[in-house]
């Protein structure tokens, strides 16, 4: 049982380091959104996507290892990570539980930053949509002026120049 437990520990450590890098990328994206720097937003987004793919690969490996551990104990159904760690000997279980707890807290922090980024992006999109709405209204001709109808002159009884208003 030693090898799968060690493999699980390596995978969880890799997953934790990738989530920490993802958290850094999310913070960089938040700062770039606040600065309105499109180049930095694009770079942070690219880094974010790359790390997300790497995390998915680590998650798949973790699921394979946990399935291997579950099969070793002759359990039929897939169980969650906490229960899998509980099956392992105490020497591995404690270390794995510490890593899992750190991973969970990092994911919670990442969720907060992502929610903040989402709100910032929604506000930016709202401002952009309102700007386009103003542009479209300003580009329309005024109602009633369509160069139709007859010309009408109004005679002014008093001159409008050199008057105090």
N, C-alpha and C positions, 0 to 999 in steps of 0.2 A: 504494500500500500504506500510505500515511501515515494516511489517515482511519480505517481499521479498527484500526490500531495505537493511535491516539490514543483512539478509542472504547473499546478494550479497557482502556487505562490508566485512563480515567475510571471504567469499570465496576468494575475491581479496587479502585480507591481508595474508591468508594462502598461496595463489599462489605466492605472493611477497616474503614471507619468504622462500618458497621452491626454488624459482628462485635465491635468495641470496645464499642459501646453494649450489645450483647447480653451481653458479659462483665460490664459494670457491673450490668446487670439480674440476672444470675445471682448476683453477689456480694451484691447487695441482698436477693435471695431467701434466700440462705444466712444472712445476718444476721437476717432476719425469722423464719426457721425457728428459729434459736437463741433468739431473744427470745420465740418463740411468739406473735407478733403477727399475727393473722389478716388484719387490714386491709392491713398491709404485704405479706404473702404474696400476697394477691389483687391488689394493685397491681403488684407485681413480676411476677406471672404474666401479667397482662394486657399489660404492657410487653413481656415476653418473647415472647408469642404474636404481638404486632404486629410486632416486629422480625424474627421468624422468617419471617413472610409477606413482608416487604420484602426479606429476603435471598434468598428463593426467586425473587422477581421479578428481582433482580440476577443470580442464577445463570442464569436463562433467557436474559437478555440476553447474558450472557457466552458461553453456548453458541451463540447465534445469530452473534455476532461471530467466534468461533473457527471456526465452520462456514464463514463467509464467507472467512476467511483461508485455510482449507484448500482451498476451491473455487478461490481465486485461484491457488494453487500446483498446481491440478489433481490433488489427491490424492482418492482415492475414499472412504476411511473416515474417520470422526471420530477425532481423536487427542487425547491429553490436553493439559493446559495447558502443561506443560513443553516438550513437543515443538512445540506451536504457537508458543511464545515463541522457541524455537530457530530457527524458520523466518524470523522477523522480522529486520530489519537490527539491527546491534549497538547502535545508539543507542537503540532502543526496547527491545530484548531485555534489556539490563542493568537499566533502570528497572523493567520489568515483572517481572523475576526478583526484584528487591529487594522489590517490593510483594507478590509471591506468597509469598516467604519470611516476611514479616511476617504475612501472612494465615494461613499455615500455623501459625506459632507462637501466634497469637491463638486459632485453632481448637483447638490442643492444650491451651492454658490453659483455654479454655471447657469442654473435655471433662473436665478434672480437677475443675473447680467443679461441673459437672453431676453427675459421679459422687458427689461429696461430698454434694450436695443430695439425690440419690437415696437415699443411705445414711441421711441425717438423716430424710427422710420415711418410709422403711421402719421406722426405729426408733420414730418417733412413732406410726405405724399399729400397730406391735406393742404398744406401751404402751396404746393405745386399745382394741385387741382384748382384751388381758388384763384391762383395767378392766371391759369389758362381760362378760367371762367371770366375773369375780368377782361382778359385780352379779347375773348370772343364777343363779349358785350360791347367793348369799345370799337371793335372793327365793324359792327353792324351799322347800317344807315339809320338815322333817326326816323322814328315813326312819323308819317305824314309828309316826309320829304322824299318823293320818288320822282321828281322832275316831271310831274304831271299836273294837269289843271291849267287855269289861266293865271296870267300875271295880274296882280292887284297892287295898285299903288295907293298909299295912304298919304294924304296931303297933311303936312305938319304946319300948323298956324304960326308957330314960333321957331326961330332958328335954335338949333341945339348947341351951337358953338358959342364960346365965350360966356357961358352962363355958370353961375355959382349954384352948386347943387347942395 
